[in-house]
Amino acid sequence: MKTITKILGASFILLLAFGADAQNGWNWGEQVDKAKEKNVLYTDALKAKNYQAAVEPLNWLLTNTPDLNPSIYINGIKVYEGLAEKTSDPAKKDEYIQKALDLHDTRMEVYPEDKADIMDRKATFAYQFYGKDQDKYPYLYELYTKAFEANGADMNSGNLVAYMLVIYKHRITGGNLSDEDVINLYSAISEALNEQKSRVTGNNKKRYDKMLDQVDKILTATKVEISCEFVEEKLGPKLGQGDDLNMAKKIFGLMLAGKCLDSPLALKAAGIVQQNEPTYGVAKFLAQKNAQDGNDAKAIEYFEEAAGLTDDNAEKAEMYVSIARIQMKNGQKSTARNSARRALSFDPSYSDAYKVIGDLYMNSFNDCKKEESQVQDRAVFIAAYNEYRKAGNSSAMAAAKAQFPSIEDIFNEGMEEGQSITVGCWINVTVALERRPAN
């Protein structure tokens, strides 16, 4: 090596050094020493946060060695970002922001192989400064749309949420976005987040769940008119490909917002959600839908599940009253009363439970009458009346009282008002004898 050096001299050493730099991604151009000097000057100024001092050497490099290294663009953006944050002059601030945005564009021209990533970064930078500037919403929407088109499911996850925010802001300030445009974009963004979620494990998945929830809430805030047909045609087939929880949540949320809950797809999606992430609200929906469709056993199962998923005693009572109504419909009077009493064990003031018991008694006259005593047979209406009174239902009380035994019946059977009599049959309660009002 010493022999070669003596023959070729210092120029050979320089050639080796520059060749190494080139191989490491540094292209110093024709004025190597000056380029290196300028690089040291601007990077030292950047480290010292003396952004203004960094501008001249940085611009020299950008002009004379545009392909020196990606770092001159990465650091150059930091320089103008720092200047923009420090200045109190609005015009200067806009100038610095624009220079930083231009550096993103130049970097894409010089390094086109990195265009998608740079576009993603440009969107992040622009939102940082323009996210609250209504005049810039159209620009942000166009920029984020291009960044998403370039990156798809590889777009920065924070930018995906920001994109949905940009869509919302652009739409509510007069941007030309139809309901279908918004829903299509929302669907694409959600799919991208779900794709990213599938690549991670453990607690990282929870972070994506939060972002997906944010995107759902932003969609709701845009107040789009959600078409049931759109959800069924665009998203329904995707749920048919498997029991994907996030897709099920998306479909159920959209159908809930669009009041499409009569759709079988809503029932299917809700079932998947409930199976994976059980909640009181979804269980209640599934119970009510199954009851509506005549699937009584399934409805009761979900009502019981819902009762177990809430700490609110009034909600628990509501679920057991719903069960009692199904049982009453099916002629299971004693079982229905037990369910209503279970409701009252959670909330003794729950009037609907007393009303159900009153209805059970009121509708038991034909089942329980022995036709041996008018007073005894009609005592069932007194039992019903007592329950209606606890419910505070005056119209039902009046209807029951109109069926009480007459004073003649009481007198003829040798009984007295106020005496206790037992209502037999399945009811088996004791009441104080009363007569019906005179006509």
C-alpha positions in Angstrom: 0.0 0.0 0.0 2.9 2.4 0.9 4.5 1.8 -2.6 1.2 2.5 -4.4 0.8 5.7 -2.3 4.2 7.0 -3.2 3.6 6.4 -6.9 0.2 8.0 -7.1 0.5 10.6 -4.4 -2.2 12.3 -2.3 -4.7 12.3 -5.1 -5.1 8.6 -4.7 -5.9 8.9 -1.0 -8.6 11.5 -1.8 -10.0 9.3 -4.5 -10.3 6.4 -2.0 -12.0 8.7 0.5 -14.5 10.1 -2.0 -15.2 6.7 -3.4 -16.1 5.5 0.1 -18.4 8.5 0.6 -20.1 7.7 -2.7 -20.6 4.2 -1.7 -22.2 5.3 1.6 -24.7 7.4 -0.2 -22.9 10.8 -0.1 -22.4 12.5 -3.5 -20.3 15.6 -2.8 -20.3 16.9 -6.3 -17.4 18.8 -7.9 -16.6 21.1 -5.0 -16.0 18.4 -2.4 -14.2 20.5 0.3 -16.7 23.3 0.1 -19.7 20.9 0.2 -18.3 19.2 3.3 -17.7 22.6 4.9 -21.3 23.7 4.2 -22.6 20.4 5.5 -20.7 20.9 8.8 -21.9 24.5 9.1 -25.6 23.9 8.6 -25.7 20.7 10.7 -23.9 22.4 13.6 -26.3 25.3 13.4 -29.2 22.9 13.4 -27.9 21.2 16.5 -27.6 24.5 18.2 -31.2 25.4 17.0 -29.7 28.5 15.3 -32.0 27.8 12.3 -31.3 31.1 10.6 -27.6 30.4 10.5 -28.3 27.1 8.9 -30.2 28.5 5.9 -27.3 29.8 3.8 -25.1 26.7 3.9 -28.2 24.5 3.5 -29.3 26.3 0.4 -25.9 26.1 -1.1 -26.0 22.3 -0.8 -29.5 22.1 -2.1 -28.5 24.2 -5.2 -25.1 22.7 -5.9 -25.4 19.1 -4.6 -29.2 18.3 -4.7 -28.4 14.5 -4.6 -25.8 14.8 -1.8 -27.8 12.7 0.6 -31.5 12.5 1.7 -30.4 14.0 5.0 -30.2 17.5 3.5 -33.9 17.3 2.9 -34.7 15.7 6.2 -32.7 18.2 8.1 -33.7 21.1 5.8 -37.3 20.5 6.7 -36.3 20.6 10.4 -34.6 24.0 9.8 -37.7 25.6 8.2 -40.0 23.9 10.7 -37.9 25.5 13.5 -38.0 28.9 11.8 -41.8 28.6 11.3 -42.3 27.8 15.0 -40.1 30.6 16.2 -41.4 33.5 14.1 -44.3 35.7 15.1 -44.6 37.2 11.6 -47.5 35.4 9.8 -46.1 36.1 6.3 -42.7 34.7 7.3 -44.3 31.7 8.9 -46.2 30.9 5.7 -43.0 31.3 3.7 -41.0 28.9 5.9 -43.8 26.3 5.9 -44.0 26.5 2.1 -40.2 26.1 1.8 -40.4 22.9 4.0 -43.3 21.6 1.8 -41.2 22.4 -1.3 -38.3 20.4 0.2 -40.6 17.4 0.4 -41.4 17.8 -3.3 -37.8 18.2 -4.3 -36.8 15.2 -2.3 -39.4 13.1 -4.2 -37.9 14.3 -7.5 -34.4 13.5 -6.5 -35.3 10.2 -4.8 -38.4 8.9 -6.6 -38.0 5.5 -5.1 -39.0 6.9 -1.8 -41.9 8.9 -3.1 -44.7 7.1 -1.1 -42.9 7.5 2.2 -42.0 11.2 1.6 -45.7 11.9 0.6 -46.7 10.3 3.9 -44.3 12.6 5.8 -45.4 15.6 3.9 -49.0 15.0 4.9 -47.9 14.8 8.6 -45.9 18.0 8.3 -48.8 19.9 6.6 -51.4 18.8 9.1 -49.1 20.0 11.9 -49.3 23.5 10.6 -52.6 23.6 8.7 -54.8 21.3 10.7 -56.7 24.2 12.2 -56.6 26.5 9.2 -60.0 26.3 7.4 -58.6 27.9 4.2 -56.1 25.0 3.9 -58.6 22.1 4.3 -59.0 21.6 0.5 -55.2 21.5 0.2 -55.0 19.0 3.1 -57.7 16.8 1.6 -55.9 16.7 -1.8 -52.5 16.0 -0.1 -53.8 13.3 2.2 -55.7 11.7 -0.7 -52.6 11.5 -2.8 -50.6 10.2 0.2 -53.2 7.5 0.8 -53.3 6.5 -2.8 -49.5 6.1 -2.7 -49.3 4.2 0.5 -52.6 2.4 1.1 -52.3 0.1 4.2 -48.7 1.2 4.6 -49.6 4.8 5.4 -48.6 5.9 8.9 -51.4 4.8 11.3 -51.6 8.3 12.8 -52.0 9.7 9.4 -54.9 7.4 8.6 -56.8 8.8 11.6 -55.7 12.3 10.5 -57.0 11.6 7.0 -60.4 10.9 8.4 -60.3 14.1 10.4 -59.3 16.0 7.2 -62.3 14.4 5.4 -64.6 15.5 8.2 -63.2 19.1 8.3 -63.3 19.4 4.5 -66.9 18.1 4.3 -68.4 20.3 7.1 -66.8 23.4 5.7 -68.3 23.0 2.3 -66.0 20.5 0.6 -67.5 18.7 -2.4 -67.8 15.3 -0.8 -71.0 13.3 -1.1 -72.3 10.9 1.6 -71.2 8.0 -0.5 -67.7 9.6 -1.0 -67.3 9.9 2.8 -68.4 6.3 3.5 -66.2 4.9 0.8 -63.2 6.8 2.2 -64.1 5.8 5.7 -64.3 2.1 4.6 -60.9 2.3 2.9 -59.3 3.9 5.9 -60.8 1.4 8.3 -59.6 -1.5 6.1 -56.1 -0.1 6.1 -56.1 0.2 9.9 -57.4 -3.4 10.2 -54.7 -4.6 7.8 -52.1 -2.9 10.0 -53.7 -4.4 13.1 -53.4 -7.9 11.6 -49.6 -7.4 11.5 -49.1 -6.7 15.2 -49.6 -8.8 18.4 -50.5 -8.3 22.0 -51.3 -4.9 23.4 -50.4 -3.2 20.1 -53.8 -4.5 18.8 -55.5 -2.4 21.5 -53.9 0.7 20.1 -55.4 0.0 16.7 -58.8 -0.7 18.3 -58.7 2.8 19.8 -57.8 4.3 16.4 -60.6 2.4 14.7 -63.0 3.7 17.4 -61.8 7.2 16.6 -62.4 6.8 12.9 -65.9 5.5 13.6 -66.7 8.5 15.8 -65.4 10.9 13.2 -67.7 9.3 10.6 -70.7 9.8 12.9 -69.7 13.5 13.4 -69.8 14.1 9.6 -73.5 13.4 9.8 -73.6 11.5 6.5 -76.9 9.9 5.4 -76.0 6.2 5.6 -77.7 4.0 3.1 -78.7 0.5 4.3 -78.2 -0.7 0.7 -74.7 0.7 0.6 -73.7 -1.1 3.8 -75.3 -4.4 2.6 -73.8 -4.2 -0.9 -70.3 -2.9 0.0 -69.6 -4.3 3.4 -72.0 -7.3 3.7 -69.9 -9.6 1.4 -66.8 -8.9 3.4 -68.4 -10.1 6.6 -69.5 -13.2 4.6 -65.9 -14.1 4.1 -65.4 -14.8 7.9 -66.3 -13.7 11.4 -64.1 -10.7 11.4 -64.8 -8.7 14.6 -63.7 -5.3 13.3 -65.8 -5.6 10.1 -68.7 -6.8 12.2 -68.3 -3.8 14.5 -68.1 -1.4 11.5 -71.2 -2.9 9.9 -73.2 -2.9 13.1 -72.2 0.7 13.9 -73.1 1.9 10.4 -76.5 0.1 10.5 -77.2 1.5 13.9 -76.4 5.0 12.6 -78.4 4.4 9.4 -81.4 2.8 11.3 -81.0 -0.4 9.3 -81.5 -2.7 12.3 -84.2 -4.8 10.6 -81.6 -6.1 8.2 -80.5 -9.7 8.8 -76.9 -8.4 8.3 -77.3 -6.2 11.4 -78.3 -9.3 13.4 -75.4 -11.3 12.1 -72.9 -8.5 12.7 -74.2 -7.9 16.2 -73.9 -11.6 17.0 -70.2 -11.6 16.1 -69.6 -8.5 18.1 -71.4 -9.9 21.2 -69.6 -13.2 20.9 -66.2 -11.5 21.0 -66.9 -8.4 23.1 -70.1 -8.9 25.0 -71.9 -5.7 26.2 -75.3 -4.9 27.7 -76.4 -2.8 24.7 -75.7 -5.3 22.0 -77.1 -8.2 24.0 -80.3 -6.2 24.5 -80.5 -5.5 20.7 -80.0 -9.2 19.9 -82.7 -10.1 22.5 -85.2 -7.7 21.1 -84.5 -8.6 17.5 -84.9 -12.4 18.3 -88.1 -11.7 20.2 -89.4 -9.7 17.3 -88.6 -12.6 14.9 -90.3 -15.1 17.2 -87.1 -16.8 18.3 -88.2 -16.8 22.0 -85.6 -19.2 23.5 -82.8 -17.2 21.9 -84.4 -13.9 23.0 -84.6 -15.1 26.6 -81.0 -16.2 26.5 -79.8 -12.8 25.3 -82.1 -10.9 27.8 -80.5 -13.0 30.6 -77.1 -12.3 29.2 -77.8 -8.5 29.1 -79.0 -8.5 32.7 -75.6 -10.1 33.7 -73.7 -7.4 31.8 -75.0 -4.4 33.6 -74.6 -3.0 37.1 -77.7 -0.9 36.7 -80.6 -2.5 38.7 -83.2 -0.7 36.6 -81.7 -2.2 33.4 -81.6 -5.6 35.1 -85.3 -5.2 35.9 -86.1 -4.2 32.4 -84.5 -7.4 31.0 -86.4 -9.7 33.3 -89.7 -7.9 32.6 -89.0 -8.5 28.9 -88.5 -12.2 29.7 -91.7 -12.2 31.6 -93.6 -10.8 28.6 -92.3 -13.5 26.3 -93.3 -16.2 28.9 -96.7 -14.6 29.3 -97.3 -14.6 25.6 -96.5 -18.3 25.6 -99.0 -19.0 28.4 -96.3 -19.7 31.0 -98.1 -17.6 33.7 -96.4 -18.9 36.8 -92.9 -18.7 35.2 -93.7 -15.2 33.9 -94.6 -14.1 37.3 -91.4 -15.4 38.7 -89.5 -13.4 36.1 -91.4 -10.3 37.0 -90.7 -10.8 40.7 -87.0 -11.3 39.8 -87.2 -7.9 38.2 -88.6 -6.4 41.4 -85.8 -8.0 43.4 -83.5 -5.7 41.5 -85.7 -2.7 41.5 -88.8 -2.7 43.8 -90.1 0.4 42.2 -90.1 -0.9 38.6 -93.7 -0.3 37.6 -93.7 -2.5 34.5 -93.1 -5.6 36.6 -96.2 -4.9 38.6 -98.2 -4.3 35.4 -97.1 -7.6 34.0 -98.2 -9.5 37.1 -101.5 -7.6 37.0 -102.0 -8.6 33.4 -101.2 -12.2 34.3 -103.9 -12.2 36.9 -106.3 -10.2 34.8 -106.1 -12.8 32.0 -106.4 -15.8 34.3 -110.2 -15.5 35.0 -111.2 -18.2 32.5 -108.4 -20.5 33.4 -109.0 -20.3 37.2 -112.8 -19.9 37.5 -114.7 -22.9 39.1 -118.1 -21.4 38.6 -119.1 -22.3 42.1 -118.8 -18.8 43.6 -118.9 -15.5 41.8 -117.1 -13.9 44.6 -114.3 -16.5 44.6 -113.9 -16.5 40.9 -113.9 -12.7 40.6 -111.4 -12.3 43.4 -108.7 -12.7 40.7 -109.6 -9.2 39.5 -108.9 -7.8 42.9 -105.5 -9.4 42.8 -104.9 -7.8 39.4 -106.1 -4.5 40.8 -103.6 -4.6 43.6 -100.7 -5.1 41.2 -102.0 -2.3 38.9 -102.2 0.0 41.9 -98.5 -0.7 42.7 -97.7 0.1 39.1 -99.6 3.4 39.4 -101.7 2.5 36.3 -105.0 4.1 36.8 -106.7 2.9 33.5 -105.7 -0.7 34.3 -106.9 -0.3 37.8 -110.3 0.9 36.6 -110.6 -2.0 34.2 -109.9 -4.5 36.9 -112.2 -2.8 39.4 -115.1 -3.0 36.9 -114.8 -6.8 37.2 -115.0 -7.0 41.0 -117.8 -9.0 42.6 -121.0 -7.0 42.9 -122.4 -6.1 46.4 -125.3 -8.5 45.7 -122.8 -11.4 45.1 -121.0 -10.6 48.3 -124.2 -10.4 50.3 -125.8 -13.5 48.7 -122.7 -15.6 49.5 -122.7 -14.4 53.2 -119.4 -12.5 52.9 -118.4 -9.0 53.9 -116.3 -6.3 52.3 -112.8 -6.2 53.7 -112.6 -9.8 54.7 -109.6 -11.8 53.5 -110.1 -14.4 50.8 -107.5 -16.5 49.0 -107.3 -16.5 45.2 -106.5 -20.1 44.3 -105.4 -21.7 41.1 -101.7 -20.9 40.2 -102.1 -17.4 41.7 -102.4 -18.3 45.4 -102.5 -14.9 46.9 -104.7 -13.4 49.6 -106.8 -10.2 49.0 -109.2 -8.0 50.8 -112.7 -8.4 49.4 -114.0 -5.3 47.6 -117.1 -4.7 45.5 -117.2 -3.2 42.0 -118.5 0.4 41.6 -122.3 0.8 41.1 -123.3 1.7 37.5 
